Structure formats: C-alpha cells, structure tokens
Amino acid sequence: MGLILLEALAAGLVFILIIWWTMFSGRNKGELHDDDEPEAGRDATDRNPPPET
C-alpha cells in the first residue's frame, strides 16, 4: 500500500514539474505583451472595420 502511495506521489511530482517547465521555461522575461491592446469597451472590429467595396 505504501509503495502505491509513493508511486502516486512521484507521478504527481512529475506532473507538476512538466506543467512548471512548460509555463516558465520559454522567455527570459515571461510572456510578451501586445503594444496595441484594445481599449476597455472597444472590440477589435471597431478599430479595423471591413473594407468597403
């Protein structure tokens, strides 16, 4: 019984390690932020209307 719990703990630690690795190992300063984020209350379609034909 103790061996099963130990194995489950090891599997959980490997799972947490994989998640941590995929979240924080990419860029040196984290995720890049967009400079042209839409303003509050405006949607992206308001800034770029479809071209008139």
RAPESUL-V861695 format. One record per residue. N is the residue number from 0. RES is the residue in three letters. SS is DSSP state (helix for helix, strand for strand, loop for the rest). PHI is phi in whole degrees, 0 to 359 (* if undefined). PSI is psi in radians with two decimals (none if undefined). Layout:
BEGIN
((N	RES	SS	PHI	PSI) (N	RES	SS	PHI	PSI))
END
This chain:
BEGIN
((0	MET	loop	*	-0.76) (1	GLY	helix	297	-0.60) (2	LEU	helix	293	-0.64) (3	ILE	helix	294	-0.73) (4	LEU	helix	294	-0.69) (5	LEU	helix	296	-0.72) (6	GLU	helix	293	-0.68) (7	ALA	helix	295	-0.69) (8	LEU	helix	296	-0.76) (9	ALA	helix	297	-0.72) (10	ALA	helix	295	-0.68) (11	GLY	helix	296	-0.71) (12	LEU	helix	295	-0.69) (13	VAL	helix	296	-0.71) (14	PHE	helix	299	-0.81) (15	ILE	helix	296	-0.70) (16	LEU	helix	298	-0.74) (17	ILE	helix	296	-0.74) (18	ILE	helix	295	-0.79) (19	TRP	helix	299	-0.75) (20	TRP	helix	297	-0.76) (21	THR	helix	287	-0.47) (22	MET	helix	278	-0.67) (23	PHE	helix	243	0.09) (24	SER	loop	260	0.02) (25	GLY	loop	283	-1.45) (26	ARG	loop	265	2.68) (27	ASN	loop	294	-0.65) (28	LYS	loop	250	0.42) (29	GLY	loop	84	-2.83) (30	GLU	loop	288	2.52) (31	LEU	loop	280	2.48) (32	HIS	loop	258	2.49) (33	ASP	loop	287	2.37) (34	ASP	loop	285	-0.50) (35	ASP	loop	253	0.98) (36	GLU	loop	290	2.47) (37	PRO	loop	295	2.52) (38	GLU	loop	289	2.80) (39	ALA	loop	297	2.34) (40	GLY	loop	85	-0.13) (41	ARG	loop	248	2.53) (42	ASP	loop	251	2.82) (43	ALA	helix	298	-0.47) (44	THR	helix	287	-0.40) (45	ASP	helix	291	-0.59) (46	ARG	helix	281	-0.59) (47	ASN	loop	236	1.40) (48	PRO	loop	292	2.73) (49	PRO	loop	293	2.59) (50	PRO	loop	293	2.50) (51	GLU	loop	278	2.47) (52	THR	loop	251	none))
END
